[in-house]
Each structure stands twice: as structure tokens, then as C-alpha cells.
Amino acid sequence: MSRRLYQQTHATWVCDYHIVWCPKYRQPVLKDAYIKQELKRMFKYIAKWKELSIHAWHIGDEHIHLSISIPPKYSAAYIVQVLKGKTSMWVKKKVKKIPPGTFWARGYFVSTLGLKKEQVLAYINNQRHHQIDMNTLF
């Protein structure tokens, strides 16, 4: 699987994450098609605003999975805070049947989706072919 390299002015990066979180008390409050559609719209809006790339998502009835690339200028914790905070505000404002109080559960799961170890080791070992011996420079 080839990965896309992202570039900023002074950085080239691949920072892919798998993030999972659920509503408080793990109730099936996300089963409504309108809520799912609007959550997807909100995720797209936040991704554009924060320069994120969403590769895949699943909005189940009781939890959310995101595969996302986050620029190195942001931490995964900050992005989860933004995603959960903005979508919670929207859901509580637009959907009247949601009980008052906290919408999302307090925690979340996050995992990095790095390059394969073998690929990285092969890349590092291949760098010897591009190296100039310091003794030959002088």
C-alpha cells in the first residue's frame, strides 16, 4: 500500500491515526440517518478548517471510527478535542431528543498507522548507497 506524503513549508510528513470514540453511556443515539449525515458534514468541515485528511470513517449506532491524517503541528489529543467538542455542540443544538448534559464519553482510543517496520528498515539500509564517504571529500 503506497502512502501519500504531505508537505508543508519545512516538513514532509505522514501522521496517520485511527481514532474511536462513543457517546456517553454507549447508547445507540447515532442510529438516526440525519445525525449520521450531519456528523459526516461536520467532519468534512473540521477537516478542511484544520487541514486534516479523512481517509475512512464509520459512524455506527454506538461509536465512531476515523482514519485520519493530522499535520504534525497538531496533537492527536487536540484534534479529538476539536472533533468531539464541535460535533457535541451541533448535536445538542439541532437534535432535541438528546438528553441534556455531556454527549460524548470522556475517553477515546487512538492508534498510529505507521509505515511497515520492514519498509523503514529497508529504506534506512538503502541510504548507504547514497552516502558519500567523508574521506573522499578532502
C-alpha positions in Angstrom: 0.0 0.0 0.0 1.5 3.3 -1.0 1.1 6.2 1.4 0.7 9.8 0.5 3.4 12.2 1.8 2.1 15.5 2.9 4.2 18.7 2.7 4.3 22.0 4.4 6.9 24.7 4.1 9.6 23.0 6.1 8.2 19.5 6.7 7.3 16.3 4.8 5.1 14.1 6.9 2.9 11.1 7.2 0.9 11.2 10.5 -2.0 8.7 10.2 -4.2 7.8 13.1 -7.1 5.5 13.9 -9.5 7.3 16.3 -12.5 5.7 18.0 -15.0 7.3 20.5 -18.5 6.8 21.6 -21.5 8.7 23.1 -21.8 8.8 26.9 -23.3 5.6 28.3 -22.8 3.9 24.9 -26.4 4.5 23.9 -27.4 3.9 20.2 -28.1 7.7 19.8 -26.2 7.8 16.4 -28.6 5.4 14.6 -30.7 8.3 13.1 -29.7 8.8 9.4 -29.9 12.6 9.8 -27.4 12.6 12.7 -25.0 10.4 10.7 -25.3 12.6 7.6 -24.7 15.8 9.6 -21.8 14.3 11.6 -20.1 13.4 8.2 -20.7 17.0 7.1 -19.2 18.4 10.3 -16.2 16.1 10.0 -15.6 17.4 6.4 -15.9 21.0 7.6 -13.5 20.4 10.5 -11.0 18.6 8.2 -11.0 21.5 5.8 -10.6 24.0 8.7 -7.7 22.2 10.4 -6.1 20.8 7.2 -6.8 17.2 8.0 -7.3 14.3 5.6 -10.0 11.8 6.4 -9.3 8.5 4.7 -12.2 6.4 6.0 -14.9 6.7 8.6 -17.7 4.6 10.1 -20.4 6.1 12.1 -22.1 3.2 13.9 -25.1 3.4 16.2 -22.9 3.5 19.3 -19.4 4.6 18.2 -17.3 6.4 15.6 -14.2 5.2 13.8 -12.0 7.7 11.8 -8.8 7.0 9.8 -7.3 10.4 9.6 -4.0 12.3 8.8 -3.2 15.0 11.2 -0.5 17.6 10.5 2.5 17.5 12.9 1.6 21.0 14.2 -1.4 19.4 16.0 -1.5 16.7 18.5 -4.0 13.8 18.2 -5.5 14.8 21.6 -6.2 18.3 20.3 -7.9 17.1 17.2 -10.1 14.7 19.2 -11.0 17.6 21.4 -12.0 19.7 18.4 -13.9 16.9 16.8 -15.8 15.9 19.9 -16.4 19.5 21.1 -17.7 20.9 17.8 -19.9 17.9 17.0 -21.3 17.7 20.5 -22.3 21.4 20.3 -24.1 20.8 17.0 -25.9 17.6 18.1 -27.2 19.1 21.3 -28.3 22.2 19.4 -30.0 20.5 16.4 -31.5 17.3 17.9 -34.0 17.9 20.6 -34.4 14.3 21.7 -30.8 14.1 23.0 -30.8 14.3 26.8 -29.1 17.3 28.3 -25.5 17.1 29.6 -22.4 15.6 28.1 -23.0 14.0 24.7 -19.7 12.1 24.1 -18.0 9.8 26.6 -14.9 11.2 28.3 -12.3 8.9 26.7 -11.3 7.8 23.3 -8.9 5.3 21.5 -6.1 6.5 19.3 -3.5 4.5 17.4 -0.9 5.4 14.9 -0.9 3.9 11.5 2.8 4.0 10.6 4.7 2.6 7.8 5.7 -1.1 7.9 8.8 -1.7 10.0 10.4 -3.7 7.2 9.9 -0.8 4.7 11.5 1.6 7.1 14.5 -0.7 7.8 15.0 -1.3 4.1 14.8 2.5 3.5 17.4 3.2 6.2 19.7 0.4 5.0 19.4 1.7 1.4 20.7 5.1 2.5 24.3 3.7 2.5 24.1 3.7 -1.3 23.5 7.5 -1.3 26.1 8.3 1.3 29.5 9.9 0.4 32.4 8.8 2.4 33.9 11.8 4.3 37.5 10.7 3.4 36.8 11.1 -0.3 35.6 14.7 0.2 39.0 16.0 1.1 
